[in-house]
């Protein structure tokens, strides 16, 4: 089969159709013909092979030179029983079959010769043995499947496969960015990555990119069109590059224009005929309409262009001095005329009037803000007192310096609303007992309803608390900078007289421990909800460690600090003990060890050394608690004195991990998901921080079912007697401060 015939064949195969349930054949045997009007259908009816007319073309495309039919040739001499078969994957194969109809060997398959379309299971890359390159090439137009000028390849050459590249006429047009952590740098992540698995494979025979869909996902395909855009068909999204010539998108390589052209120059389509001769690029140039547009843009004398043959394989550009006559007959052309931006006198009038209006509005706003600032002067003065109260020194110079530092910190944070004490008292019915949600280490927490109807949770710093003033200020400055769906949102604060309060968004389902460790309430947490909570906590921690403007170590991750909204979405709360890390800082030491027994990593509890891996340890404990429904620091397994981590480890070693799952889950949970979560939890609680995965790795393992994590090592704090609360204080370089905050 000729190269051209192969191109047409693939175009037919990848024409995605609706499913057909009636009886159809998927095989052509030797000597059998597929005529125009007939078709093959894959076994499940997902794909159909037939003759068709692309786009608005009326041409009927054929495969062989004998005209309107596809014939399985008898020229495969080595095959005793050859046939062609359309697979359910969309792959069309020429094979030798056994007597029972199974495939003995494959002589040729369409997946090895992609055209403009990529289906699940197809490859973008290179075969090291044959040096065959699997790439996508655009059609020359919507109506003509001839080879276009855009090509999508894996890498710039055979040795560089770290990214995808779109080439246009031999030049780089778009790059995907480097492949890292399971996705490309300039390609947005999928909204639900569990529906698709996009991966890179490299071995001694080949290296390539491919993707697969889960079995419940609607079939989807990618294609590169004649403008260089990667299109996703049937709703998978958002992989791909929009046509770079029509806008600036991530990964686009800037195309140079001559000085006579502006980036906003456009073309206007008109239908008719040109009176003068233009310069014609004939079919030998193999130019698409998009290429013709580029030729006109790069020619300073060009004023118009058009495709000038029926197959869209040649084009003509015209210079000044020609006339155009509009018409709409069978000989008319779609001519595209250059429309350059020209400044008009009325634009200056509009700009002048707009400037005057903006100036008047700014003057009004300035006067309005001045009045408001004057009215709130007293409250602002009280707010600035906070920094003075946070320090031990009360000298005039010290107070002045602390006020300046606090004001600088407040300007760095996002805009917070400062509430008056009276408004908070009204919101909580004067801090009524019926409004109280709970009592934490820093003070009580109340439910309140603000004047605008918003429900909030209010943490009131206790005057008798020996700790918390520094943590209170730390949380105001820090949490206001953090914006993530899995972090609790700080609405505002109240700093007035001796009162200091933090106002959070209200969480209807309280904290995770309220449901997880209650025998009567844990039934509300089926596996789907638990897995959603696990994934959300992991995403929140990953944001703190890697993607937030500040690199944050939380230092007090536990079930009571995971709040649940009305849809059971988890939100990490209580950042009073959090620490900010510099970009080049990997770990730090502290003389004041704070946290909660059962969640602290061994290096932090005994030496005061903390890092991102300290949070990973706490996450591992929390993950095992969510799976088992048991609390680590209250669990003891029979005479062995195993804590929850040790119990999980022993069951892992004995191959009895499913016994670790919470009995409240019943049998209605996916076994592989539970086993994978236990495995990840044990990796996170390993004794050495080096052995523990990063949160990037944790998220990747949680969200990718095909990943096989490495075997875990024995966890830290294997038995309850290995680190009692008394020993915890003795091991510390100072006395441990154990936080038991129960904020809501």
N, C-alpha and C positions, 0 to 999 in steps of 0.2 A: 504493500500500500504506500502510495506517495506521501510525502510530507504534507502536501496540501490536503490530500484525502484524510489524513490522520487528524488534521486540525478540524475539518468539517465534522468528522465522526464524533470528536469530543464535544463539539458544540451541540450536537444532537443529544448526546447522553446526559449532559448537565442541564438540560431544559427541565426544571423542576415542575412536577405536575401534582395534582391532587390524587389521592389514593383511589384505586379501582379494586373493587371486591369481587367482580365476576371473573370467571375462569379465563385466564390468559396464559400464553406460553412465555418463558424467559430464555428459550434455547433455540438456536438455529443449528441444524446438523449439516454435514457435508452435502453439497448439491442443492440445499434448500435456499429459496429466495425470500427476501423481505421487500415487497413491492410498495410503491407509493400508495398511501391509504391504509397500509397494514402497519402493525407495530409489535414490538416485544415489550413485556412488562416484567419488572422484577417480582420475585416470589411474593413479597408483601404489598405490591402495588405502589411502592413509593416512587419508583422511576419508570419512565417509558421511553423507548427508543423508536423514533419515527422520522419521516421526512417533514420538513417545516419550512416556512418562509420567515426569516428574522425581521423584527421591527415592522416597518411599513413596506418592506420589499415584497414583490410578488414572485421573486425567483424561487424555484424549488431546488433545494440543494441535494446533490447526489453523492454517493460514496465511490462507485466504480465507474469506469469509462463506458460500461455497457448501458448506462442510463438508468433512471428511476428504480433501481433495485440494489439491495445489499446481498452479496453472495458469499457464503463460506467456501473458500477456495479448496480444491483438492490438491493444491501444491505442497501441503505439509506432508512430505513423503514419509517422515519418521513416525507419523501418528497413524495408528490403526483405526482409531475412532475419534475424529476431531469434531469439535463443535464450538460455537460462539455462545456466550452466556452473559446475560445482564444480571449482575448481583444486586442484592437489596441495598448495598452500600452506594450504588451508582457506578461501580467499576464494571467495565465491559471487557471480558477476557476471551482470548482464543486459547483453547485447552485441548488436551487429550484426556478422554474420560474412560473410567473403568466400566466393566459390564453392568455394575449396579448403578451407574449414573454419577458416581462420585468423581472428583477431579484427580487425575493421575499426575499431570504436569501442566504448567501454564506456559504457552509459547509467547504470548503478548498480552499486555493489559493496558487499558486506557489510563489508569492512575499513574503510569510511568511517563505519560506524555500530556501533562496539563496544558490547557490553553489559557483562557481568561478567568477560569473558575476554580475555586478551592472548596472541596467537600470534606466533611469529617473523615479522617483517616488518610487523606492525601498528604503529600510531603512537599515542603519547600526546602531545598538543600542540594546535596551532591552525593553521588555514589563514588566511593573511593576506588572501587574495583573497575568500574566502567568509565569513570569521570563524567557520567551523564549528569546533567544539571536539571533539577526540578524547579521550574520558575513559571510565573504567570505572564502572559503577554496580551495586551489589549487588542480588541477588534479595531479596525480602522474607522468604523462608524457603527451606529446602532443597527444599520441595515446590511452591513457587509462584514462577514467574519474574517476577512483577510487580515494578515498580521499588521498590527498597528505599531506605534512608536514608543509605547510605554511598556516597561518590563519590571516585574517585582521579583527580586532575588533575595536569597539569604546571604547577607554579607557583601563585601566589596570584591572578594576573590575567594579562591578555594580554601585558603587558610584563615579567613576571617568570617566567622559565622555568628558574631555577637549581636548582630542586628539585622533587620530587614531593610532593603533599599529599593526605592523606585527609581528606575533610569528612564530618561527621556532623550531620545536621539543620541544615546551614548554618554549623556551627562547626568550627574546626580540630581534628582528632583525632590526626593523626600527620603528621610531616614526615620526609623522607628525609635532610635535611641537604644542604649545597651540593654540586653536581656539580664534582668536581675530580680531575684526573689520571685520568680514565676511570672513576670510580666515585663513589657517593654517600657523604657523610660518615658517616651513621648506618647504612649497609647493609654487612654483612660482605662481604669479597671472595670471589670464587668460588675453590674449592680448585684448579681447573684452568682458568685464564682463557683458555687456548687453545681450549677447547671452545665458548666463547660470546663474542660481540662485542656489548656493550651500548654504544650511542653516542648522541650528541646532534647533530642536524642543524638548521642554521639557514640559510635563504636568503631571497630576495626574495618567495617564494611561501608558505613555511611554516616552522615551527620545531617540532621534536618530538623525543621520545626513541623509540628502537626497539632491538630486539636480534635477532641472528641466531645460528644454531648451525652448527658445521662439519658437513660432509656425512655424517660417520660418527657423529654424536651422535643418540641416541634422541630423538624428537620430545617436546618439553616445552611446557607452557603455564602461565601465571599466571592466577589469578582472585581477585577480592575477594568474600569470603563475607558472609553477612548479619550477622556479628558485627564486621565491619570488619577482619578478618584477610586479609592477602595470602598466598594459598596457592600453593605451587609443586607442580605435578602431574607425576609420573613421574620424580622424582629429580634435577633440575638443582641446585636450592638454591644459596646460602642467601639469595636476594633476598626482601625483604618484611618486613612487620610482623605480629607476633602480636597477637591482640586485646588492646588496651591496657587494657581494663577488668579483665583477669584477671591482670595483673602489670605490672611496670615494665620497659619495653623501650626501647632507644635510639630517640629521635625521638618518643616518645609525649608528647602534651600533657596535663598533669595535669587531670583532671576534678574540679570542685569538688563536694563532698558537704555536705549540711547537718550541723550540729553533732550531730544525733541519730544519725548514722551513723558507723561505723568502717570503715577501709579493708579490714579482714579480715571484714566481714559477708558471709555466704554465704546461698545459697538451697538448700533441700532439696526434691527432687521427690517428690510423692505422687500416686497415682492415685485419683480418687474424685469427690465432688460437694460443693459448698458450699451450706449451708442458707440463708444470708442474701444480700441483694442487695449488689452491689458497684458501683463506678463503671466504666462501660463506655465504652471508646474504640471507636467503630464504624469501619467500613471507610473512611470519609472521611478518617480520620487516616493511613491507609496505614502502620500501625505493625507492625514485626516483633516477634518474641518478645524480641529483644535490647532494642528500644526500650521494650517493656512493663516489662522488668526495671529499666531506668533510671528510668521513671516511679515505680515502687514505691520504689526507693532514695531518690529525691528527695522522697518524701512521708513525713513522720515518722509518720503514722498507719497507713501501709500495712503489712500483715503477709503478704500473699500476692498472687500474680498468675498469670494463665493466658491462653493464646490461646483465644478463645471462639467461633471459627468454623472451618469445615473448611479454608478457604483460608489461615489464619493471617494475615489482614489486619486483624483487630481483637483487642482484648484487654480484660480486666477486672482491676481491682485491688480488694482487699478490706481493710477496716479491722478493728480489734478488735471483738469481739462476735459474730462469725459462727462457725458450727460446720462442721466438716468430717467427712464420712463416707467411709471408704475403700470402694471398689468397683472392679470390673473388668469392666464391661459396655460395650456400644457407646455409652452416653451419658456415660461417665466422662471426666473431664478430667485432663490432666497439670497439677497445681497446684503452684506453686513457693512454699514457705513460707520466710520470713526466719528465719535462725538466727544470732543475735547472740552474740558471745563473752561469756561470763560467768565471772568468777573464782570458783573453788570452793575450799573450805577445804583440800582435800588438795593443791592446787597449792602452797600455802605450806609444807606439810610436806615435799613433794618438794624444793622449793627450799632449805629449811633443811638437809635431809640432804645434798643435793648440795654445798652450801657447805662443810659440815664435811669431807666427803670430799676436796674440792678443796684445802682448807687443809692436811689431813694429807699429801696428795700433794706439795704445794709444799714443806712442811717436809722431807719425805724427799729431794726433789730438791735442795734447798738444801744439806743435809748431804752428799749424794753429790757434788755439784759442788765443794764445799769440799775434800773429800778428794782429788778428781781434780786440782784446781788446785794443791794442795800437792805432789802427786806429780810434776806437770809444771813445778814452779817453776823447776828448773834449765834446762829446755828453753826456757821462756818468756823467761828472762833472756838466753839466747843469741840468741833471735829479736830482742829489742829492741836488741841490739848493732848490728844491720844499719844503722840510721840513723846511728849514730856513725861507722861505716866508710864511709858514703857522703860524708861531709863532709871537708874538708881540715883544719879546726880541731880540736884535741884538748883544748882547755881544758875545765875542769869545767863552766862555765856553758854552753859550746857543746854539750857532750855532753848535758846535761840538756835543753836546748831541742830538740835533734834527736830525742831519745827521745820527747818529747811530741808533736812533729810526726808522727813515724812512727806512734805509737800512734793518733793522730787519723786518719791516712790509712788505717790498717788497719781501723778501725771503720767507715769509709765504704764499704769494699769488701765484696763478698759473703763469706760464711764460707768460708775456705780451710783445708785440712788441712795442718798442719805435720808433716812427716815427720822422723824421726831419721836421722842419717847411717847408722847401723847397718842400719835397715830398707831404705834405698835400696841400700846395698852388697849386702845379701842378695838384693834383687830383681834386681840386675844381675850376680849371680855374682861379686861383688867387682870390678865394672867390667871384666869379661873382654873380651878382644878380640873374641870370638865374639858378644858382645852389642852391639857398637858398630855404630851405623847410619850414622854419617858424622861429618865434622868441619866446624864452622862457624866464623865469625869470632870468636865469643865462646867457643868451646870445643867439645868432643866431645858427641855425642848418642848415648844408649844406649837399647836396648829393655830393659824390665824387667817383671817379673811381681810384683805386690804380694802381700802375705800373703792377701788375700781373693780372689786369682786374677785380678784385673783387669790387663790388659795396658796398659802406659803407655810413653811416650817421655820420656826424662830428659835435659834439657839442663844440662850441668855447666859452670859458668863457669870458664874457665881462669885460673889464678893469674897466668899470664904475659901475659894479654891487657891491652893498653894502653887498651882501651875496654870498656864493657859493664857497669860497676857501676851507673851511673846508669840505663842502659837496663834492667838487671835489676830495679831497684826500680820503674821506670816500668811495666814489664810486670805486676808483681805487683798494683800498685794499680789499673791501668787494665783489664786483660783480665778481672779478676774481676767487674767491673761489667757486662760485655757478655755477653748471652745471645742467641744466634742460631744457627740450624741450619747456617749457612755460615761460622761463626767457630769456630776450634779452641777446645776447652774446656780451661781450666787446672784440673787436679785439685788441685794443691797445690804446696808448695815445701819446700826444706830449707835452713835457715840455721843452721849449726853450726860453730863454730870458724872456720877460713878457708874452709869450703865454702859455696857458694851454688848451689843447683840448682832448676830449674823442672820440674815433673812435669805432662805433658800427656796427654790421651787418645791412645791409639796409633792411627796411621793405617796400615792394612794395605797400601795401595798406594803408600806413601811420598809423594813430592812429584810435582807435575805434570811438571817438567823431566826427572825420571827416566824417564818413559815417552815424553813428547812429542818429545824431541830424540834419542832412541835409535833408529837405523834398524831394529833388530831388535825393539824393544818397541812402537813407535808403532802397529803393526797392531792392538793391543788397544784403541785409541781410534778407534772408528768415528764417523761423524758424529753419531749419536744421543747418544753419550757426550760428545762435544766440545760439542755444543749445550747439554747438561745442565750441563756444567762452566761454560760461558760464562754461562748464566743464573744459576747459583748464586753465582758470583763477583760478578756485578752486584747480586744481591739482598743479599749480605753488605756490599758497599760502600755501597749505599743505606741500609742499617741504620746503618752507622757515621756517615754524613753527615747523616742526617735523623731516624731513629726511635729511636736509642739514647738513654739518659739523658744521655750526654755526646756532643757533636758531635766526631767524631774524624777527623783526617787521618792516614792510615797512613804515608805517605812512603816506603815500601819495598815496594810491590806488584810482584811478579815471579813467574815460574813456579816458582822454588824455594821460595817462601813460600806456595804453594797446595798443601795436603795433600789426599790422596784416601783416603776410607775404603773399607771392603770393597765398598760398592755404587757406588764411583766418585763419591760426592758430594763436591764441593769444599769446603774449609774454609780460610779466610784465617788465616795464622799470623804469628808474630813481630811483636809490637807494641812492641818495644823502642825504636823510633824514632818511634812515633806521637805526635801532638800533640793536645791538647784545645783546641777552639775555644769561645769564648763565644757566646751566642745572637746577639749583634749584631756579631760579628767575622767578616769575610769573607776576610781574608788576613793573613799575618804574615811577618816577616823573621827570618832567623837568620844568625849569623856562622859557624856550624858546619854546613856542608852535608854531609848524609849521605844515602846512597842507593846505587843501582847504575847504572853506566853503561849506557845503552841504554834505561832506563826513566824517567829523570828528565826532567821537563818543562823547556823552555828557560828559563823565567823563574826556575825554582828553581836550575838548574845554573849560570846565569851571574850571577844577582843575589841569590840566597838568598831569593827571595819564593816562598812556598808558600800553597796554598789547597785547597779541595775539587777545583778544576779540575786541580791537580797530580796527584791520584789518578786523575782521569778520563783524563789523558794516559797514565799508566802502564797503566790498564785498556785503552786503545786499542791500545798496543803489545802487551800480552798477548793481546788478542783476535785481532790479526793473526797472532801467533805460533801460536795454537791452530788457526787456519784453514789456515795454510801449513805448519805443522810445522817451521818454521825459526826460529832464534834471531836476534834483531835485532842484537845487538852482535857476532855472528860472521858476518854475512851480507854479501856484496859481490857485486853483479851486474855481471859482465864489466867491460869497459873504462870504463863510465859511472861506476863507483865508487858506484853506488846502494846505500844500505842497504835494509833490509826495508821501511821506510816509503816510501822513494822508489820502490822496485820496485812496491809496491802502487799507488802514485799513478800511475805511468806506465801500468801495465796498465789502471787505471780510465779514464784519459784516452783510451786507445786502444780501449776497449770489449772488452778481453780479460781481464776479471777472473777468469774461471774458470781461467785458466792459473796463478793465484795459489794455488789450492787444493792441498793436500798430495796428492801422487800416491798416497800410501798409502791414501787414501780410495777410490781406484778411481772407478767411476761410480755408486756406490750412495749418493748423497746428493741431497737436494732442492736444485735449482739456486737457487731464490728465497731459501732460507734462507742459503745460502753468500754470495750476492750482497748480501743485506741485512746480514749480519755484516761483510763487507768495507766496505760503505758506512758503517756505524756506527763501525767501527774508524778509518776515515779522518776522520770528524767529530771523534773524540775526540783525535786527534793533531795537530789544527790548531795553528798557531803561536801565535795569540792566545788567551788563556784565555776571553775574551768569546765567541769563536766556538764554543768547545767546549760540548756539551750538559751539563746536570747529570745526576747518576746517576738521578734520577727520570725524566728524558726518555729516558735510555739504556734503562732497564728497560721503559718504555712502548714504545719502538721495537722492542726485542727480542721482546716478548711479543705484539705486535699486527702480524699479517702485512699488514693492509690499510693501515697507515700508510706514507706516502711521505716519507722524510726529505729535508731540503734538500740540495742538492749540496755536497760538501766543498770546502774550499780546500786549496792545497798544504800538505803537512805540514811541521812543524818538523824540523830535522836531516835534510834531504832527501838529502844525500849523506854518505858516510862521512867524507870529508875536511873536512866542514863543522864537525865538533866532535870532534876526537880527544881522547884522555884528557889529553894534554899541554895542548891548548888549553882543555880544561875547567877545569884548574887555573889557567891564566892569566886566563880570563874571570872567575873567581870573585873576590869581594871578599876572600877568604882562600884558604887551601889546602883543596881538596875532600877530604873523608874518604869514600872509596868503600867501601861495605859489600858483601861477597860472602858473606853468611850463607847457609849451606845447612842450616838446621835441619830436622829431621824430626819 
